[in-house]
Amino acid sequence: MSGKTYNSKEICEMFNISAPRLLQFRKGQSVNVKTSKEGALRTYKFEALLEEGQDWYWDGSEVVFRQSSVTKLSKRKIYNKNRDNNAEPKERKKRENKKENLLKEGEYTVQEIADRLDITVQKIYALRDISSNKPVSYKNYLIQNQDWRYDDGKVILLQTAKEKIKGYIELLKDREEVPKAKRIAILIGTKVFHLTGEAAFRVIDIIEDDQARRKVKQ
């Protein structure tokens, strides 16, 4: 049988495979898999892709590959490539369907609300009742199992959360329209502390909230 022949190194470089992988194509492979907790093994055998005498032969201590080996390996490569391309849309569709099934009517992901209302994801997380960095001047927090819930480790926002977040955004807009205190002085005992900018504004918020609570009690 005549025609172009190749050595092992040429075949490996041609198909970007290792020498052990090429050996599996020549000799086949056996894989032992545990089938129970007791450790019982089941052996799976994979037949050789390349047949000795037809696709390859020994020349002294060297293995020589015929053109038929290249043809078979090329077909296998194309098959695997097509199989991967077909699998990707299926996996993507599966993930999309899972996401759709996760949400009910009137439920949203955090990212979805962040995109719709033009607010950062971090600020939404800070509005939850379990957050350790809740905004001081905002009391209408998102209550777990009332405004949001966990589902498979993900935070799902309910319709009421959407409305509360809108209220928080309006509060932020109102803040931007009110001139911030440039500097305030706080007297503690005999010591005077000066605060400026955002820190001064936060202290004013706290004082106003305290005054409002006192009026309610009266």
N, C-alpha and C positions, 0 to 999 in steps of 0.2 A: 504494500500500500504506500504510494508516494505522496508528495505534497510537502508544504512548509511545516516545520516542526519547531517547538519551543522548549526551553528548559524551565525549571521551576521558578527561577528568579524572574524570568520574563512574564510568566503567567501571573505571578503575584503582583508585579508592577502594573500589568495591564488592567487587572480588575481590583487593584488596591485591597488585596487580602493578605493575610499572614500565611506563613508556611504551615503552621498547624491547621489552619482553616482549609488550605489546599489539600492537606493530607486527609481531612474529613471527607472532602469531595471524592477522593480516590478510594478510601477504605470504608466509608460509612461511619456511623456513630451510634453508640448505645448510651442512653441516659437513664439513670435510676432515680425514681421519684417516690417519696414517701406517700402512702395512700391512707394512713391512719395514725392516730396518736401513739399507737403501740410501736410505730416505726416500721411497719410492713413496707417492703419496697416493690415497686412495679417497674419493669424495664421496658423502655421504648426504644425500638431500633429504627434507624434511618438508613435506608439503602444508599450505596455509593452513587453519586451522580455520574461520575466518569468511570467507564468500564475498562479494565485492564485488557490489553491486547487490541482493543478497538479504538479507545481514545488516548491511551498512554501505554508505554512499554518501558522495560528496563534496557539500558545500554551500558553494560558493565555495572557501575554503582550509581549511575545517573538515571533519573526519570526523564523520559522524553514525551512531550505532549504533541498530539496530532491536531490538525485544524478542527476536527470534530469537537475537541475539548473547548476550544475558543467559542464555537457555535453554541454548545450547550450552556457554557457559563454566561454568554451574552444573553441568551433567552431567559436564563434565571434572573439576571440582573434587571432586565426589562420587566419581568413579571413582578419582582419585589418592588420596583419603583412604582408601577401602576397600582399595586396593592396598597402601598403607603399613601398614594395620592387619593385613592378611593376611601381610605379609612379616615383621613383628616376631616372631610366634610361631615361624615357620619358622627365623629366624635364631637365636632363643633355643634352640630344640630342637637346632639344628645345633651350637651351642656346648656344650650339655649332652652331646650324643653324643660330641663331641670329647673332653670331659673324662672321660667314662666309658671311652672307648677308650684314654686316656692311662694310666689306672691298671689294674694287674693285681691279682689276688687277693693280699692281704697287703701292699699298697702304699697310702700315704696322702699327702695333701697336708699341708703344714706347718700350714695353718689348721685342717684337720680334727683333727689331733692336739692342737693348742692348745686347741680347743674341747672335745674329749673329756676331756683331762687337766687342764683349767683352769690352763694355763700360758701365758705370753705368747709370741708368735711370736718376739720378739727373743731370749728366753732359749733357745729351740730352736736358732735360728741360731748362737748363741754356743757351743753344745755340739758343733758340727761341728769336725773336725780341722783345717780350713783357717781357722777363725775366729781373729781377732787379739785377741779379748777373752774367751778361754775362762776359765771359773771356775777359780781357783787350786786349790781343795781337791777338785776332782772330776777323776778321771783316766779315767773310762770314757766317753771321747768318741765321737762318731759318726764312723765311718770311711767315707770316700767309696768307693763301689762295694761296700761291705759292709753299711753301715747306711743309706746314702742315695745317690742318684744324680741327675744332671741329665737332664732330658728337655725339649728345646725351651726351654732357659733357665730351667726351673722345677725347684725342689728337690722330689724325691719321696722320702718316708721309707719304709723297709722295716720289716718286723715287728720285727727286732732293734733298730731305732731306738726303736720304741715302748716296748720293755722297758727300754732304757737311760734313756730320759726318765723313766719311772716311778721308776727307781732314784734319779735326780737329785731328783725331787720328794720322795721319802722322805728324802733327805739334808737337804733344806731344812726339812722338818718336824722332823727331829731337832735341827737347829740352833736352831729356835725354842724347843725345850724346854730347851736348855742355856743357863744364864745367861751373857751375854756379859761379857767382862772390861771393867771400867769404865776401867782405866788400867794400862798396862805401861810399864816403863822399859827402854830399850835403850842399852847402853854401847858406843860405837864409839870406840876409842882413849881419849881423855880426855874426850870429850863424851857427855852423856847426852841422849837423845831420848825424849820422852814421847808415847805414842800412846793414843788412847781410842776407845771404841765399835767400829764395824765394822773400822776400820783395825787395832786391837789384835787383834781376832778373826782377821783374815786372817793376821797375823804368827804367831799361835799355830798356825794351820793349817799354815803353811809349816814351822814348827819341828817339829811332830808328824809331818809327812810325811817330813822329813829324818831324824828319829829312827827312823821305821819302816824307811826304806831302809837305814840303818846296821845295824839289827838283822838284816835279811835277809842282808846281806853277811857278817855275823859267823857 
